[in-house]
Amino acid sequence: MADSAKTLFVRIDSRLEMTSLVGTCIRALCLDAGLDEMAAYQVQTCTIEAVNNAIIHAYGRQSGHSVEIRWTLDDAGLSIQVGDHGKAMAEMPPEIAPDPLAESGRGWWIMRQWMDSVDYETDGTGNRVILRKLLA
C-alpha cells in the first residue's frame, strides 16, 4: 500500500439498524475521494449489501457480534473490506441475474455489477468481502 493511502476502520455491532449509518459514512467518504454521486451511491449500496449479508447470514441476525469495515483509498482506487467472525459461506452465489421479483438474493449480483471487483475470503478466523472500485 502506498504511503499516500488513507484508511478508515469502523467496527459495528451486528444489528441491521447500523447499516444505514455505515452507508452514510461510506457515501461521504466516496464523495470526498472525488467519486460522482452515482458512483458514491453504488459503492454505498454494495457496502450495505455486504454488511447486511454478514449480519443476516454469518450471524443469523443475532446482535452482539462485530462487523468490521475497512475503507482504503490509494492511487489505484478504493477498497472496502467487510469482515465478520461468523458462519462462512458454503459456496459463492451464481453469477447470473436474479429473478427481479425475488424478495432476496440480489445483493451479490448487484455488487458484481457495480464494483470493479468483488472477492470473498475465509480463513478459519474470519470472513471478508472485498469490494474494489477503480478511480478514473
C-alpha positions in Angstrom: 0.0 0.0 0.0 1.3 3.4 -0.9 2.3 5.9 1.7 -0.4 8.2 0.4 -3.1 5.7 1.2 -5.9 6.7 3.5 -7.7 4.1 5.7 -10.6 4.3 8.0 -11.6 1.3 10.2 -15.0 1.0 11.8 -16.4 -1.8 13.9 -20.2 -2.0 14.5 -22.5 -4.3 16.4 -24.3 -6.9 14.2 -27.6 -5.0 14.2 -29.4 -4.3 10.9 -30.2 -0.7 12.0 -26.4 0.0 12.0 -26.2 -0.4 8.2 -27.7 3.0 7.4 -25.0 4.7 9.5 -22.3 2.7 7.7 -23.9 3.6 4.3 -23.9 7.3 5.2 -20.2 7.2 6.2 -19.2 5.3 3.0 -21.1 7.7 0.8 -19.5 10.7 2.4 -16.0 9.2 2.1 -16.6 8.4 -1.6 -17.8 11.9 -2.4 -14.7 13.3 -0.6 -12.5 11.0 -2.6 -13.9 12.5 -5.8 -16.4 9.9 -6.9 -19.6 11.4 -8.6 -23.0 11.0 -7.0 -23.9 7.8 -8.9 -20.6 6.0 -8.2 -20.8 7.0 -4.5 -24.4 5.6 -4.4 -23.2 2.4 -6.0 -20.4 1.9 -3.5 -22.7 2.8 -0.6 -25.3 0.3 -1.8 -22.7 -2.5 -2.2 -21.2 -1.9 1.2 -24.6 -2.0 2.8 -25.3 -5.3 1.0 -22.1 -6.8 2.3 -22.8 -5.6 5.9 -26.4 -6.9 5.7 -25.1 -10.3 4.5 -22.7 -10.5 7.4 -25.4 -9.7 9.9 -28.1 -11.9 8.3 -26.1 -14.9 7.1 -22.9 -15.1 9.1 -24.5 -14.1 12.4 -28.1 -15.3 11.9 -29.5 -11.8 12.7 -28.0 -12.0 16.2 -26.7 -8.8 17.8 -23.6 -8.8 20.0 -21.1 -9.7 17.3 -18.7 -7.4 15.4 -18.8 -6.4 11.8 -15.7 -4.7 10.7 -15.5 -2.2 7.8 -12.1 -1.0 6.4 -12.2 1.7 3.8 -9.0 2.3 2.0 -8.2 4.9 -0.7 -4.9 4.8 -2.6 -3.6 5.7 -6.0 -5.2 2.6 -7.6 -8.7 3.3 -6.2 -10.7 2.4 -3.2 -11.2 -0.9 -1.4 -13.8 -1.7 1.2 -13.4 -4.8 3.3 -16.4 -6.0 5.3 -15.4 -8.7 7.8 -17.1 -10.9 10.3 -16.3 -13.9 12.5 -19.5 -15.8 11.9 -20.5 -18.7 9.7 -18.7 -18.8 6.4 -20.5 -19.0 3.0 -20.7 -22.6 1.8 -20.4 -21.5 -1.8 -20.3 -18.4 -3.8 -23.7 -17.2 -5.3 -24.0 -17.8 -9.0 -23.0 -15.1 -11.4 -26.4 -14.9 -13.1 -29.1 -12.2 -13.0 -31.5 -13.0 -10.2 -35.3 -13.1 -10.5 -36.3 -9.4 -10.4 -39.4 -10.4 -8.4 -37.5 -12.3 -5.7 -37.6 -10.8 -2.3 -33.9 -11.6 -1.7 -30.8 -12.9 -3.5 -29.9 -9.8 -5.5 -27.0 -8.5 -3.3 -24.1 -10.4 -4.8 -25.3 -9.8 -8.3 -25.6 -6.0 -7.7 -22.1 -6.0 -6.1 -20.6 -7.7 -9.1 -22.3 -5.3 -11.5 -21.4 -2.1 -9.7 -17.9 -2.7 -8.4 -14.8 -3.3 -10.4 -14.1 -6.5 -8.4 -15.7 -8.4 -5.6 -13.9 -11.1 -3.7 -14.7 -13.3 -0.7 -12.1 -14.8 1.7 -12.4 -17.0 4.7 -9.5 -18.4 6.7 -11.0 -20.1 9.7 -10.7 -17.0 11.9 -13.0 -14.7 9.9 -14.7 -13.9 6.6 -14.2 -10.9 4.4 -15.9 -9.4 1.4 -13.6 -7.2 -0.5 -15.1 -4.5 -2.8 -12.9 -2.6 -5.2 -13.6 0.5 -7.3 -11.0 2.0 -9.6 -10.7 5.7 -9.9 -10.8 7.3 -13.3 
